[in-house]
Amino acid sequence: MEKSMIAPCGMNCELCVSRQRKKKKCPGCRGGDGNKPAGCVNCVIRNCVSLPKSGFCYDCERRCARLKSLDKRYRTKYGMSMLENLEDISESGIEAFVRREEKRWMCPSCGATLCVHRDVCLSCGARWK
């Protein structure tokens, strides 16, 4: 996993189904707009004019409604919290966060990176949730 794949909101783009597809992989939030879903291209958080120098929302003075909404949706549907990710990055640093993510999101059956949006490994089909 690369630290450049961690979005300003705390999303690990390596875990996204659009990134893990076989063809026309999404380059992640910090990459170009080619092959990126329209929702990501137009994302209010990604395009925020108030994004701090750190490049992460944890340094922002306000917690916008979009970030809170995104966090709630991901906690409810996928068991992952953007706000917890941001807190972890703020406290431990991006390198430590990425190392923990590599272990946390590794398929116990085949070692591939799991997809947060699916409950089965896209590489071997093992159910992980």
C-alpha positions as CSV (number, residue, x, y, z in Angstrom):
1,M,0.0,0.0,0.0
2,E,1.1,3.5,-0.8
3,K,0.6,6.6,1.4
4,S,-0.4,8.4,-1.8
5,M,-3.5,6.2,-1.9
6,I,-4.9,7.6,1.4
7,A,-7.5,10.2,0.5
8,P,-7.9,13.6,2.3
9,C,-11.0,12.1,4.1
10,G,-9.1,9.1,5.5
11,M,-10.3,6.6,2.9
12,N,-7.7,4.0,1.9
13,C,-8.3,4.0,-1.9
14,E,-6.5,0.7,-2.2
15,L,-9.5,-0.9,-0.5
16,C,-12.1,0.5,-3.0
17,V,-13.8,-1.7,-5.5
18,S,-13.0,0.8,-8.3
19,R,-9.3,0.5,-7.5
20,Q,-9.3,-3.3,-7.3
21,R,-11.1,-4.0,-10.6
22,K,-9.0,-5.7,-13.3
23,K,-9.5,-3.2,-16.0
24,K,-9.5,0.6,-15.9
25,K,-8.4,0.8,-12.3
26,C,-9.2,4.0,-10.5
27,P,-6.0,6.0,-9.7
28,G,-7.3,7.0,-6.2
29,C,-8.5,10.3,-4.9
30,R,-5.0,11.9,-5.3
31,G,-4.5,10.6,-8.8
32,G,-5.8,11.9,-12.1
33,D,-9.5,11.8,-13.1
34,G,-9.1,9.1,-15.7
35,N,-11.1,5.9,-14.7
36,K,-12.4,7.6,-11.6
37,P,-16.1,7.3,-10.8
38,A,-18.0,10.5,-11.2
39,G,-18.8,10.7,-7.5
40,C,-15.1,10.8,-6.7
41,V,-14.3,13.3,-9.4
42,N,-17.0,15.6,-8.0
43,C,-16.3,14.8,-4.4
44,V,-16.8,17.9,-2.1
45,I,-14.1,16.7,0.2
46,R,-11.5,15.9,-2.4
47,N,-12.1,19.3,-4.1
48,C,-12.3,21.3,-0.9
49,V,-10.7,24.7,-1.1
50,S,-10.1,24.7,2.6
51,L,-8.0,21.5,2.6
52,P,-5.1,22.0,5.0
53,K,-1.4,21.9,4.0
54,S,-1.2,18.4,5.4
55,G,-3.6,17.3,2.7
56,F,-5.9,15.6,5.3
57,C,-9.1,16.7,6.9
58,Y,-7.8,16.0,10.4
59,D,-6.0,19.4,10.2
60,C,-9.2,21.3,9.2
61,E,-10.7,23.6,11.8
62,R,-14.2,22.4,11.0
63,R,-15.7,18.9,10.4
64,C,-17.9,19.4,7.4
65,A,-21.2,17.6,7.1
66,R,-20.0,15.7,4.1
67,L,-17.2,14.1,6.1
68,K,-19.5,13.2,8.9
69,S,-22.0,11.7,6.5
70,L,-19.4,9.7,4.7
71,D,-18.0,8.4,8.0
72,K,-21.5,7.4,9.1
73,R,-22.2,5.6,5.9
74,Y,-18.9,3.7,5.9
75,R,-19.2,2.8,9.6
76,T,-22.7,1.4,9.1
77,K,-22.3,-0.3,5.7
78,Y,-18.6,-1.4,5.7
79,G,-17.4,-1.3,9.3
80,M,-14.7,1.4,8.7
81,S,-14.6,4.9,10.1
82,M,-13.0,7.8,8.1
83,L,-12.8,9.8,11.3
84,E,-11.0,7.0,13.1
85,N,-8.6,6.7,10.2
86,L,-7.9,10.5,10.3
87,E,-7.3,10.3,14.0
88,D,-4.9,7.4,13.6
89,I,-3.0,9.3,10.8
90,S,-2.9,12.5,13.0
91,E,-1.6,10.6,16.0
92,S,0.7,8.0,14.5
93,G,1.7,9.4,11.1
94,I,0.9,8.2,7.6
95,E,3.6,5.6,7.4
96,A,2.4,3.8,10.6
97,F,-1.2,4.0,9.4
98,V,-0.4,2.5,6.1
99,R,1.6,-0.4,7.7
100,R,-1.4,-1.2,10.0
101,E,-3.8,-1.0,7.0
102,E,-1.7,-3.5,5.1
103,K,-2.1,-6.0,8.0
104,R,-5.7,-5.1,8.7
105,W,-7.0,-5.5,5.2
106,M,-5.0,-8.6,4.2
107,C,-7.1,-11.7,3.1
108,P,-6.4,-14.4,5.7
109,S,-6.7,-17.0,2.9
110,C,-4.6,-15.7,0.1
111,G,-2.9,-12.6,1.3
112,A,-4.4,-10.2,-1.2
113,T,-5.8,-6.8,-0.3
114,L,-9.4,-7.0,0.7
115,C,-12.1,-4.7,-0.7
116,V,-14.0,-2.7,1.9
117,H,-17.1,-2.7,-0.3
118,R,-17.3,-6.5,-0.6
119,D,-17.6,-9.3,2.0
120,V,-15.5,-11.7,0.0
121,C,-11.9,-11.5,-1.2
122,L,-11.9,-10.4,-4.9
123,S,-8.8,-12.6,-5.5
124,C,-9.8,-15.9,-4.0
125,G,-13.5,-15.6,-3.1
126,A,-13.0,-16.3,0.7
127,R,-15.6,-14.7,2.9
128,W,-14.0,-12.4,5.4
129,K,-16.8,-10.4,7.1
